[in-house]
Every structure is written in structure tokens, then in C-alpha cells.
Amino acid sequence: MSTNPMEEAPREYRVIGTRPIRHDGIDKVTGRAVYGADVSLPGLLHGSVVRSPHAHARILSIDTSRAAALPGVKAIVTSADLPEVRDREEALGEGSTNPRHLSHNILAHDKVLYHGHAVAAVAATSPHVAAEAAGLIQVEYEVLPPVLDVRAAMADDAPILHADLRTAGGDPKKAGTPSNVAMITEFEIGDVEAGFAAADEIIERTFDTAMVHQGYIEPHNAVAKVDPDGQATVWCSTQGAFDVRHLCAEVLGLPLSKLRVYPAEIGGGFGGKTTIYLEPLAILLARASGHPVKLVMSRSDVLRATGPTSGSHIRVKMGVTRDGTLTAVDASLAYEAGAYPGSPVRMGAMCMASPFAIENQRMVAYDVCVNRPKTAAYRAPGATNAAFACETIVDELARKIGMDPLELRRKNAAHEGTPMVHGPKHRRIGCAELLEAAQRSDHASAPLGNADGPRKRGRGFATGYWFNAGLQSSATISINPDGTASLVTGSPDIGGTRTSCAMMAAEELGLPVELVRPSVADTDSIGLTDVTGGSRVTLATGLAVHDAAQDVKRQLCERAARTWKCAIEEVRFDDGGVDSLVQDGERLSLAELAKGAGRTGGPIVGRATVNAQRNVGSAFGGMMVDVEVDTETGRVDVTRCTVFQDVGKAIHPAYVEGQMQGGAVQGIGWALNEEYVYDDEGHLENDGFLDYRMPVALDLPMIEPVIIEVANPAHPYGVRGVGEVSIVAPPAAIANAIADATGARVESLPMSPPRVLAALHTRP
Amino acid sequence: MSTNPMEEAPREYRVIGTRPIRHDGIDKVTGRAVYGADVSLPGLLHGSVVRSPHAHARILSIDTSRAAALPGVKAIVTSADLPEVRDREEALGEGSTNPRHLSHNILAHDKVLYHGHAVAAVAATSPHVAAEAAGLIQVEYEVLPPVLDVRAAMADDAPILHADLRTAGGDPKKAGTPSNVAMITEFEIGDVEAGFAAADEIIERTFDTAMVHQGYIEPHNAVAKVDPDGQATVWCSTQGAFDVRHLCAEVLGLPLSKLRVYPAEIGGGFGGKTTIYLEPLAILLARASGHPVKLVMSRSDVLRATGPTSGSHIRVKMGVTRDGTLTAVDASLAYEAGAYPGSPVRMGAMCMASPFAIENQRMVAYDVCVNRPKTAAYRAPGATNAAFACETIVDELARKIGMDPLELRRKNAAHEGTPMVHGPKHRRIGCAELLEAAQRSDHASAPLGNADGPRKRGRGFATGYWFNAGLQSSATISINPDGTASLVTGSPDIGGTRTSCAMMAAEELGLPVELVRPSVADTDSIGLTDVTGGSRVTLATGLAVHDAAQDVKRQLCERAARTWKCAIEEVRFDDGGVDSLVQDGERLSLAELAKGAGRTGGPIVGRATVNAQRNVGSAFGGMMVDVEVDTETGRVDVTRCTVFQDVGKAIHPAYVEGQMQGGAVQGIGWALNEEYVYDDEGHLENDGFLDYRMPVALDLPMIEPVIIEVANPAHPYGVRGVGEVSIVAPPAAIANAIADATGARVESLPMSPPRVLAALHTRP
């Protein structure tokens, strides 16, 4: 509690901060929730997609005649059925891309650019007939040499993916030549050379990270129906129904009003379900066949042809004074965009050094096309790669000057007003508070102990920064005649946001949270609501819910004033009812006002819309991790793991902890196991969960979450987004722990046994 | 155009008054629209209802053991599974009833009260297994004598349906005795005896009308799922999803927040889908079985066990002076309520003489239980029966004093300020305007000509009055980024109200109506919206749409003011965009404001809720009809038919005309063909459309609609409800035409060939 007499006492909450059972929980654990692939319609056809067996090839011809002749086949589409789409320069947000490229990614135009690239699609009376028909479509290719590595793709003699691609930014002399480098972005603050001159110790290293997939359980899916007047309806698993509507409209050249998108329940997204793959195909096939059409990906399709996040090559140079002041950072980052431009490399550059107050910074970011699937967003896109590089060098610098790495971080912690490399200054952030919490933690003071035989123990720590997003949201709250409330938003619920939003409505209206019924509406039934991503739903949709509740409360006051025949200024909503300020003890509960609403003017419905850009609170996370390294096999086990995060205010602490734990686990998988393995011709060799190795519960200790709450002053409850930043620190934290255990620095992800063994053998 | 300089020129409309194609038209004509029976869910069970073979019997026992043992049977329910429900006195609106009675109508409690009364329900893996199981349920009955006729039911020695029923109103001495008369209501204005004393001619007659069904094409249906936490979802064909929610909650003892109701497309209702039958059974069976359950009625179920409208017995006495002033009316009306109290007899009494300015009126209304299905609302409930009596006597009085019947009506026409028998005075109405339009019509001056052989021609006219309803509605309008709009209401669309509502939104926002996408939401997704009934949707939901559009326009002005950095008072929305009042030529179109909404504060969503009770405009209708009577067979053919109606303002004239034509046709069926035929034991003998004879297109001439627009001053566009009143006049108009042709008065409905022949044989 604050003791500053100028500050208000913190608000006491009744619902916020508690841990109610989620409203959608029973539906989900009993298998009743309707996911995209569960949707069925009368006369439904099933689709299959023909995919490229090559990583890079020119399409010479597509012969669909044999497939079309197969009984049961109702429609076949190729890129010839897609309208030409013009380039659009303005960005769409994370994971987005140029609509012309998006169109070509949905169905390859003149070239296939990665193994699994969609070439054609067919709809038939059963999935089996569709698969057989897909096999009968003859595609003639001229195979071209692929380029799979970001450095190889930047070489002067590299095979070129896009003959018309010219580098934006960077050296103007090179701007006229075809290139795989889509964009070069430079950020600089201070005087980097002077910073290094002032340093006592300087370290410069290069790092590599592998392309990794979000690994959501539910494959992509789409069901579409198209009426004879062209009106299309789509059901799909997506993080943003309005984005699906917008992107499909762009790719298909339709007005928004011709499209209605119903977001089904979603079995994980983590950024990967923010764009479209199957949806336009389902619409085209439904339009061509006159039947509704369903398309569902296999796991192989998901891994080969949806958007993982970038592998990268990063060079970082940092300097520190003997007394522990970080003086300069200079970095270049090259990220795989995949087949079309649009990696998160700029965001990686912006996030890299943002946990630190370093006066002199320079970052150069390269967005590079390679013959891999077009990347999509993945939890704090770009930041994890960058943190792996920067946070291990900080660790090494600390050890070099003999300072505790946590103390070095605390001494250089970013704070309100610290400028970031891309210009803006930090707002109120919880970086220092997080580091102090880590220093004070049980974990920090627990002895490591010794392992047996060839096993060595170590402890590492790293931090991570993520902007979080604001964007637009809408909410409506209807008060039912029995005093319960229905809450409608447009935010597909991935992480429990139905409940977090219902809790905020319940808090404002003085209702038990069980009496607020949250639902997620389709694009025709709620105001525009941007993607569930950027950790924005509880922040921004929550803000819309808060504002909609104020609208309800204002109306409740009006109704009470009308009932008491007094001025609205003479009444006040408080704690689930309206009090008269002039008549002692006169009070109308929400339930009473709801019951009488018909007589006082009709139903009570509150609504609000927001653009929450100014309400964003940035996120800091940290991980402290103990590992055991088997020095004979190179195997690394995580034995203890604590995740720290400044969440602003935890609306539903259990779900916040779930986000922290989930991000940590994904970061651990990225650190130790996961990678896309291509052969030299660019064929993905591990296109299933047996070979694409994600950590499961047996691989991990309990992840201990430590919530730090430094309120975001731009949000009524102090909320910051919590969904992403916990993935940022783990690879660096584990690398630091491996170094602590063995003295060896592993500079490539994943830190798989062969890489660890190699590092042990070359350690200085 | 008004020439009064004090009056504003009438508003010029751009969209209102045009005839666009309905938004749901393609879906409906191509069979894609999803009606209740089209809904399917994984694991769906099918239900069957056991119905009473007796009209009146005590249930001694129900043995479900054999049915339960049948493989595939998953649940069986009887009235023992329904909670006890207390009486509620307050009325729910048209067609509503006491919740205890409603519960007993859904599953018979201790007695069955009509042939087809539901006794038990079963859910099984297929409709066939369910039907077989229903046949295995053994119900032991003690058969009681039935009473089917309203006069017999009022007799002192009548079999009593409800031992606990005491008459409300009427003679207080009789109030203590069990009775089939649920309520006696008396209305009186003026001095009736003095009125008759002043009359030169007095006629008194009695009339009978048969019980008739709405005859909607789509049988009742319900699909329900119940989650393990008790959360229930219902899909059904209904005129009011919120009413289904409310009534199910009452009957099942659930809070509203445990129920979500999705209104499916509806294949006709006409008042008959304003209550519940299958919905609670589907919920109980789904809860008991753990599976979703679907129930669909057969046509026989619909006719035997849903709510038709009352047959009735009516006595009317009216007086007129020689110069054509109606001096008094005295009437008693007894209406069949069916098995439970709640006929529309009070409304019949209130409407009967309301087209006339008669100073002295007395009406006594009897609500009478009989062993027939509980009646429900049917288009202008109660008014048609009453008009048949009153409007034929007016015709006869006119002929008696040698005055043209239309002229007698015009001379005595009700007008603003005329008191009605139940007290209130008419507001601005179009009664006189309608009569003048009828007098001026082509039809009125067209020669009748002569028919061949035994066929005789005649022309008749009658009027009808209906209150119309207001009630509560909600609407939201979301502006999409491309400048199109999504409109959400909670009014199931029976008569084209999606389009009429979209037209009003388009009118206000300056959009083409095709760019407004209307949809009908479920009970969780829109504010409370009362039943689609009482001709209220275009009036009341339309008012909410109008107000929601004002909310949008206000926000558009705010956004423009923010863009121009000026005060909101300095901008004005006009014709699809916002003009600056201070900067000449500065203008932002809706599309431009929509595209930039993110930057000016987020999405634009307007909402409004209304209780439209004060906005109701009452309806007058009239029918002029030519008939040919075959005096040898008694067959009556309608050869020409013109329908006149004061609609206030026709938003979509084609749909208004459709309502006028549809009501006229139903009135003609009621007049000539339709009736429930019971045998002496109370078994319905004509429980299918082959035997329950509704008119089809071949039976009818083109119905010519004449729209009269006398604006309702309490509505922004002058709208009155248009859905009901056109059914009121036809039976009387046809009776008057038969009398004109033959001199014979038929005083019972239907005026079927035997009745017409009988009247011809007894004519004076």
C-alpha cells in the first residue's frame, strides 16, 4: 500500500485477481467445444491440396483433366482462379505480408518456392476421393536450385527467388539488382564507436538459430459456403476472424460485406493462426462447386506449409566498463523470411537491447527470402532470436569483469525514459523490479549441489523484452431481465480471455463472474476487433469491456434517476447497484433495475470500441534455470526453472501463470530440441511430431511462475499483455546455465546433444 | 405535399419506399437457409413424444420400463421430471399463459386435457428407435367425459377441466365454484340502454366461429444440448428467442444465464411460434442423456397439440338511427381458450367496435377452457372473430336503413380522439382515409355482372381494427473498414424484416441497402428483444435501428471533428458523409471515416434499445370482395378481392403488400374452409393438410393490395405495424358478399357449402 498522501490507495478488487473456473472449460474438457474441423453443413464436400514436391521450381503446366474426370470430383482450382492482386505497401501488423505475395503463397503462381507450397486444390464428395483426385493432377516442373540458408541467400551468386524483388533500405547502390534481401533496416542511437572506446571489455560473437514451428495441436482448417449471389461464409480456427475476412477479401477481390467469418474454437495459435492458407481455397471451391467445402491440413501440411518463425544469423558486439556499465552494442541480424518477404527481424532488432539502458546502440536488420515456408508470427516474434545473442554476451561480459550477471543487469536495467534503439523511450516498466525479485527469489539462493559422474550442474539467467500490441477491439454488454449479463467480444479465446473479459465486466458491474456469460461473435455480429495476438486481448478488448461496463453503469444510473424522478447527478452506481445521493438508504440493485428496464426505457445494452495503441504496457520477462549437462552425450536436462514476469496486473493469476509456463516451455523446446531439418534439395525431413521434437511434460520440471505487478498506468487495471514475453529469455538462460555448468558457450540453437558436445570439445 | 406553411415538407427518402431484393432471399430460394430441423450436432439423439389418445382423462400410471429396455434408448422424461412451477398472475403478452399451466401443457401432469396432449418423451439413437420406444411406454388412463364446445363448457353441469380453477371477474357470487370459465371481463362506455332507445333500427344476432390453425408450413422443432455444468443451448424455429429463453427458464426453474437460444430460420409462425412445446423436452432429454437431442413435430402433432386460435360464440346487438348514426353496441363474446386459460377474448372485445365512433358500448368477454389444444396467438388475435359478428351486423343495418354500407362506415368512422370500449382514445388513425380510398377504388365502381345458371354474384366490404404492439427491441450497427455496415437485431425474420431494418439503417447512413448486412442474433449476442409478433418488428426494432444509426452518425461527426480538429458542433452528417460547417467544401464520406476509424479512436459501433409502447400506431384494414355463390351446392368462389390497409409508411412496399395479401388469404380460408373437426369423444378427425383445408393459389384470384399511408406521428418514418390487421375483415366481407349475392346471412364460420346451403334454405 502506498504511503504517499498524494496517491490514491490502490483499488480493492472483488473479482479481479481471483481464479474462477473458465466459462468455456466444461465444453472443452468434455469434447463439446466446436473446433473448425468439427463444423459440418448439409451437402458438404471435402477438399485436398496438391503441394509441391520441390523447394524451388518453375511451374511449366498443370493438367487437371484426369482429376476432373474422377467420379465425385466437383471442383478444381489453381492460381489461375485467383484474381491478380496488387502490391500493398502499408504493413498489416505482425506476421502480415504483401497481398500479392499472400495470394501466391495460397496457390503458387509461376514458381513454387518451398517444399509443400500449394499448387492446386480439389473438392470432392469424400476426403478419400479428394485425395485420389489430388494425386491425379499432373504438374510439370522445371526444378531450380534452392537456397535454404540465410547467409547463402544473401550471397551475390545466390539463386534468386523473386526476379522482381529489389532490396528496400540499405546501400542505395545495390537497390537496382534482384536480390533475396527484401529489406535492410538500420537503427542507431548515441555514438557507438565512442561507446566501444569507453569500454574496458568488448565481446563480439555470431549466433545461429533454427527455424521453429509454434506446434499448436490443432491443424489449420476451413469450411466455406458461397451463396449463388456470391455471399461467402467461412468457419475456421483463427486468431482473428476480422483478419481472415480482410485478407480473404483482398486476395479474392471481394468487398468485406460479401464475407462473414465465424471463428471456431481454436486449438492453439501462438501467432501461427493470424494469416490465411485454406480459407480462400475453401471459398473458391465452394463457389465453383455450389456446395460447402471443408479443408483440413495434415500435420505434415502444417509443418511444411504454414508459417513457422525465422531461423536467423546474428552478430553482436558489446562493451562494458570494469565497474559494470554497458557502453555500446552493435549488431546485425539476418532473419529468414521464408518464401516471401516479411520476417520479424526489425522487431528482433528493436527488442534486442531493450532490457538495458545502453546509450550507444546500432542495429542493422536484414529480411531475407529463402526456399522455406513463409514465416508467420510466433509469440514475441523476432525477440527470442535476438535475446539469445544479446543475453548470452551480457552474461559473458559479467563473468569477464567478475560481476554477478544479475547484478550487471540490475545496474544497467532499462527504466521509464530510457531510449530504445528505434527511438521511442520506455514508459513505466518493471525491469528493475523483476531483476530484484529474481535476486530475492528462493531459486537464486538455493544451492545447486553436485551431479553424478559426467553430469555437471549450472544455473543461468536471462531477460527478455516485448512491446505488446494495442490495436482495435469492440465489446457489448447486454443486461438480462434477471440481472445477469451477456458479454460479446470479437476476440477468439486462446488463453482464457473469455474469462478475463468476463471478470472485468463482473468487477465493474458488481456481479459474480458466473453471472456474466461471455461469447465470441462472428464478423457480422460485433464491431471490428483485431487479431488475438500481441498479448492484446485482456489489455485492449478488456479496455473495451471496461468502457462498455461504464456505458451500462451510466444507463443504470439514468434508469434509477428516472425511477426516483431525480437528476442523474443525484445517483451513483456502486457495488452492484445505484444509490441515491439525496435520499438516505434509497437503493436499486442491478437486478431490480434489470427487471424493470422495460418500464424505464427498454433493454440495457452497453457498448464500447477502442484503439488501444496508447494503452499498451510493455512486457519484461526473465528466466532462472538450473541444468544438468551430460558431458559424455551432450544431453541437457532442465532441473529447475523459475519464470519472472512483469504482468502489470494479473486479472486471472492462474491463466497468467499458464501463459508464463507455456511460453517458457516453448522457449525451452526452441533452446534444446526444435528445428526444421531440410536435406540439400530443400525437402523437409521432419514433418511430424515424432521427428520434430517438442518438449512434453516428462521432459520438464514444474515451471515456477513469479508474477511481478508494476501497474501499466495507461490501463484502468494496470494490465500489460502477458502472452508472449515468457518465450524470449529461455534459450539465452539455458545457454548461460550450460556455460555455468561446463564453461562452454553454445552459439547455435537448438543446443542439441551434438552441438553441446562440439562446444565442450572446442571450449577455450 | 403539404401546402401548410407551418408544416415541414415531408421527408424525401432514398431507400425507404423502394423494393430491393431481400438479403436472405437467395439463401431461402436455394434451400441453404438453416431452419430448426436442419440443425445437427455430433452425437445427436432423436426424440419422440408420447401423446394422449384421449381428449380428457386422468393419468393413473406411466410405465416406461419396456421403452427404457429397448436398445438405443438414452432417456425418457415425464412430468415428474419437470419442477413444480408456481402460478404467475402478470400477463406475458399475447398468447401467453400461466407458467404452471404452460408446464402442464408441455407434459401432462395428473390429467390429459386434449387429444394429442404430450405425456412423455423419449430420446434414442434414431428417430425410428425413438418412435418405437414411444410406442412401448404404457400409460394407464381413466377416461373422463370431454367438453369441446364453448357454450357446453359454460353450462352448470359441464365436465370440469381444472378442479382448482375459479372464475376471475364476473358475478362474485359464482367466484367460489369450480368452473371452465377462467375469466369474465366487462367493458362499458356511455349509456348503452339510452343508445338503443335512440336507435331507429336494432339488430341482434349470434355468431359462431370455428377453431382454426395458423397453418405455417414448418412444423415445430427444437435441438438442445446441455453441458455437464447445466449450461443449455437451444436451436429452434421461434418468433422470439428471448421468449423461448424466458419461458424455458420459468418452466425448468433455471436462471436466464444458463440458457442460450439461437433462433433458426422460421417457416411461418403467424403467432403460433410465440410459446414453447418441444424446447423444454429437448433440454430435459439432453440433460438426462448427456447428448444433444432433436425433436421435430409431425403435421398431425402440429394440428393436434400446438396452439390454434379460438373458436367462439358471440352475441351482438347494434342500433342505428334512420340517418345513419350508430347509437349503441352490446355484445358478449365467449372464446375457447383450449385446455388452459388464455384466449384472446378480451382483445376481441376491445377491437370489435373500434373502427366506429359509437358513444355507447358494452362488451362482456368470457375466457373458457375446453378439451382442445391450448390456443396461441394468431394474427390480430381475437379480432377476426369479433369483426365477423360486428361487421356483418353493420352491413345489415346499412341495408335496413337504405344506406350504402361503405357510406355508413365512413359516417361513423373512428378518428383521433374517439374513445374505445376499454377506455383509451384513438390516436391519429387512417380509418376515414381508408374508407374514402375504398369508395374511390376501381373495384368499388366496377360492375359485378351476372353469373351463369344457379350462380349468383355479390360484393361485400368489411373493416378491421388491430392495436399493434410496441414492446422492447435492441439493435447494433457496426461500420466496417470499407464503409459497409453490419446490422444486428434480435428479431426473427418472418416477413422480410431483415430487409426493412437494413433499409432504415441504409436510409439514415446514406448507404445503398446492399451494403448493410442484417443478421438476427441469439440471446447471448444482442440486447433483449421481444417476440416477432404484434406487427412490431419494423416499428419497434426499426426504431432501435433508427436510433442506433443516430448513435453511429454522432460518432462519425466526432471522428470528423477530431480529424479536422474542430468542435463537433461545426460538423454535420448529411447524405452519407460529414460536412464541415465552417470550411467550405470540406467533407469526409462515411467510407473515408470508416477506413480511418482506427486512427480516430477505434471501430465505430452504434447501439440502441427501445421500449416502443408509446410509439405504437394502430392499424386499420378493409376488404372489398366479389363472390360467386353456387346456389345448388353452396360453394363460394372469391372472384375479385381488394385489400385496403393504413400502413402508416410502407418501408418496403412489396413486403407490406405481401403481408396484406397473406393475411387476406388466411382470412379467406378462415371464412370459407378451415375448421377443427372433432368427433364426440374429442378426437381430432382432420389432423393433416389434406383434410384441414387451407386455400391454395388455385382457389384464389390475385389479391389486390391498396396501401394507404397515414403517418404514425409517434414513429420517425410514420410506420405502423402491417402484419396482422389484413386477416380481420375477410370473413365479414365475404359474409356480406354472400348476403349481397343471395340475401342469405351465414352466421357461422367456416361458410362451407353445407352452411351456405342451410342459410339459403332458411333465408327470410
HADDOCK unambig.tbl for C-alpha pairs under 7 A between the chains (distance, minus, plus):
assign (segid A and resid 26 and name CA) (segid B and resid 227 and name CA) 7.00 0.50 0.50
assign (segid A and resid 26 and name CA) (segid B and resid 228 and name CA) 6.89 0.50 0.50
assign (segid A and resid 26 and name CA) (segid B and resid 229 and name CA) 6.89 0.50 0.50
assign (segid A and resid 27 and name CA) (segid B and resid 227 and name CA) 6.67 0.50 0.50
assign (segid A and resid 227 and name CA) (segid B and resid 27 and name CA) 6.68 0.50 0.50
assign (segid A and resid 228 and name CA) (segid B and resid 26 and name CA) 6.91 0.50 0.50
assign (segid A and resid 229 and name CA) (segid B and resid 26 and name CA) 6.88 0.50 0.50
assign (segid A and resid 256 and name CA) (segid B and resid 482 and name CA) 6.67 0.50 0.50
assign (segid A and resid 257 and name CA) (segid B and resid 484 and name CA) 6.24 0.50 0.50
assign (segid A and resid 257 and name CA) (segid B and resid 515 and name CA) 6.48 0.50 0.50
assign (segid A and resid 257 and name CA) (segid B and resid 517 and name CA) 6.77 0.50 0.50
assign (segid A and resid 472 and name CA) (segid B and resid 598 and name CA) 6.69 0.50 0.50
assign (segid A and resid 472 and name CA) (segid B and resid 602 and name CA) 5.55 0.50 0.50
assign (segid A and resid 472 and name CA) (segid B and resid 603 and name CA) 6.70 0.50 0.50
assign (segid A and resid 474 and name CA) (segid B and resid 603 and name CA) 6.93 0.50 0.50
assign (segid A and resid 478 and name CA) (segid B and resid 526 and name CA) 6.65 0.50 0.50
assign (segid A and resid 478 and name CA) (segid B and resid 527 and name CA) 4.95 0.50 0.50
assign (segid A and resid 480 and name CA) (segid B and resid 528 and name CA) 6.80 0.50 0.50
assign (segid A and resid 482 and name CA) (segid B and resid 256 and name CA) 6.64 0.50 0.50
assign (segid A and resid 484 and name CA) (segid B and resid 257 and name CA) 6.20 0.50 0.50
assign (segid A and resid 486 and name CA) (segid B and resid 524 and name CA) 5.36 0.50 0.50
assign (segid A and resid 488 and name CA) (segid B and resid 525 and name CA) 6.04 0.50 0.50
assign (segid A and resid 515 and name CA) (segid B and resid 257 and name CA) 6.50 0.50 0.50
assign (segid A and resid 517 and name CA) (segid B and resid 257 and name CA) 6.78 0.50 0.50
assign (segid A and resid 524 and name CA) (segid B and resid 486 and name CA) 5.36 0.50 0.50
assign (segid A and resid 525 and name CA) (segid B and resid 488 and name CA) 6.04 0.50 0.50
assign (segid A and resid 526 and name CA) (segid B and resid 478 and name CA) 6.65 0.50 0.50
assign (segid A and resid 527 and name CA) (segid B and resid 478 and name CA) 4.94 0.50 0.50
assign (segid A and resid 527 and name CA) (segid B and resid 603 and name CA) 6.27 0.50 0.50
assign (segid A and resid 527 and name CA) (segid B and resid 604 and name CA) 6.95 0.50 0.50
assign (segid A and resid 527 and name CA) (segid B and resid 605 and name CA) 5.77 0.50 0.50
assign (segid A and resid 528 and name CA) (segid B and resid 480 and name CA) 6.80 0.50 0.50
assign (segid A and resid 528 and name CA) (segid B and resid 603 and name CA) 5.71 0.50 0.50
assign (segid A and resid 598 and name CA) (segid B and resid 472 and name CA) 6.69 0.50 0.50
assign (segid A and resid 598 and name CA) (segid B and resid 611 and name CA) 6.00 0.50 0.50
assign (segid A and resid 601 and name CA) (segid B and resid 610 and name CA) 6.01 0.50 0.50
assign (segid A and resid 601 and name CA) (segid B and resid 611 and name CA) 5.39 0.50 0.50
assign (segid A and resid 602 and name CA) (segid B and resid 472 and name CA) 5.57 0.50 0.50
assign (segid A and resid 602 and name CA) (segid B and resid 609 and name CA) 5.76 0.50 0.50
assign (segid A and resid 602 and name CA) (segid B and resid 610 and name CA) 4.56 0.50 0.50
assign (segid A and resid 602 and name CA) (segid B and resid 611 and name CA) 4.25 0.50 0.50
assign (segid A and resid 603 and name CA) (segid B and resid 472 and name CA) 6.71 0.50 0.50
assign (segid A and resid 603 and name CA) (segid B and resid 474 and name CA) 6.93 0.50 0.50
assign (segid A and resid 603 and name CA) (segid B and resid 527 and name CA) 6.26 0.50 0.50
assign (segid A and resid 603 and name CA) (segid B and resid 528 and name CA) 5.69 0.50 0.50
assign (segid A and resid 603 and name CA) (segid B and resid 609 and name CA) 5.55 0.50 0.50
assign (segid A and resid 603 and name CA) (segid B and resid 610 and name CA) 6.66 0.50 0.50
assign (segid A and resid 604 and name CA) (segid B and resid 527 and name CA) 6.93 0.50 0.50
assign (segid A and resid 604 and name CA) (segid B and resid 609 and name CA) 6.81 0.50 0.50
assign (segid A and resid 605 and name CA) (segid B and resid 527 and name CA) 5.77 0.50 0.50
assign (segid A and resid 609 and name CA) (segid B and resid 602 and name CA) 5.76 0.50 0.50
assign (segid A and resid 609 and name CA) (segid B and resid 603 and name CA) 5.55 0.50 0.50
assign (segid A and resid 609 and name CA) (segid B and resid 604 and name CA) 6.81 0.50 0.50
assign (segid A and resid 610 and name CA) (segid B and resid 601 and name CA) 6.00 0.50 0.50
assign (segid A and resid 610 and name CA) (segid B and resid 602 and name CA) 4.56 0.50 0.50
assign (segid A and resid 610 and name CA) (segid B and resid 603 and name CA) 6.65 0.50 0.50
assign (segid A and resid 611 and name CA) (segid B and resid 598 and name CA) 5.98 0.50 0.50
assign (segid A and resid 611 and name CA) (segid B and resid 601 and name CA) 5.37 0.50 0.50
assign (segid A and resid 611 and name CA) (segid B and resid 602 and name CA) 4.24 0.50 0.50
